[in-house]
Amino acid sequence: MKFKAVLRTESKDAKSVASALDVDNIKLEKLRVETKTEKDKILTKVESNSMNTLINTLDDIISCQITAEKIIG
């Protein structure tokens, strides 16, 4: 079973924050993460075969995004 989530957040500098999160973009058999921008929004899509992995990945991405916002903003 695949679990999917979309995290959509606003940012004053979405392009820079999304670029900082780019290292987390991965495509593995059991986990996929893609972050991109849509105008002033950061859009992160996560897919996983495990609900725990999905939740942990989202938690990591949110933490990294908060840190990037503080540094860039």
C-alpha positions as CSV (number, residue, x, y, z in Angstrom):
1,M,0.0,0.0,0.0
2,K,1.3,3.5,-0.9
3,F,0.8,6.4,1.4
4,K,1.0,10.0,0.0
5,A,1.1,13.4,1.5
6,V,1.4,17.0,0.1
7,L,2.9,19.7,2.2
8,R,2.1,23.2,0.9
9,T,3.6,26.2,2.7
10,E,4.0,29.9,2.0
11,S,7.4,31.6,2.1
12,K,8.9,35.1,1.6
13,D,11.6,33.4,-0.5
14,A,10.1,30.2,-1.7
15,K,12.7,29.6,-4.3
16,S,15.7,29.8,-1.9
17,V,14.0,27.6,0.7
18,A,13.0,25.0,-1.8
19,S,16.5,25.1,-3.2
20,A,17.8,24.4,0.4
21,L,15.5,21.4,0.6
22,D,16.5,20.1,-2.8
23,V,19.0,17.7,-1.3
24,D,16.1,15.9,0.3
25,N,14.6,15.1,-3.1
26,I,14.9,11.4,-3.6
27,K,13.4,8.6,-5.7
28,L,13.8,5.2,-4.1
29,E,11.7,2.1,-4.4
30,K,10.0,2.7,-1.1
31,L,10.3,6.5,-0.6
32,R,9.9,9.5,-3.0
33,V,10.3,13.1,-2.0
34,E,10.0,16.0,-4.3
35,T,10.0,19.7,-3.4
36,K,9.4,22.5,-5.8
37,T,8.0,26.0,-5.9
38,E,4.7,27.5,-7.1
39,K,5.0,31.3,-6.9
40,D,5.3,32.1,-3.2
41,K,4.5,28.5,-2.1
42,I,6.7,25.5,-1.4
43,L,5.2,22.3,-2.4
44,T,6.6,19.0,-1.1
45,K,5.2,15.6,-2.2
46,V,6.1,12.5,-0.2
47,E,5.2,8.9,-1.1
48,S,6.1,5.9,1.0
49,N,5.1,2.3,1.5
50,S,5.1,2.9,5.2
51,M,2.9,5.3,7.2
52,N,5.7,5.7,9.8
53,T,8.3,6.5,7.2
54,L,5.9,9.1,5.6
55,I,5.2,10.8,9.0
56,N,8.9,10.8,9.9
57,T,9.9,12.2,6.5
58,L,7.4,15.0,6.8
59,D,8.6,15.8,10.3
60,D,12.2,16.0,9.0
61,I,11.2,18.2,6.0
62,I,9.2,20.5,8.3
63,S,12.2,20.9,10.6
64,C,14.6,21.5,7.7
65,Q,12.2,24.1,6.2
66,I,11.8,25.9,9.5
67,T,15.6,26.1,9.8
68,A,16.0,27.3,6.2
69,E,13.3,30.0,6.7
70,K,15.2,31.3,9.8
71,I,18.5,31.4,8.0
72,I,17.3,32.8,4.7
73,G,14.6,35.0,6.0
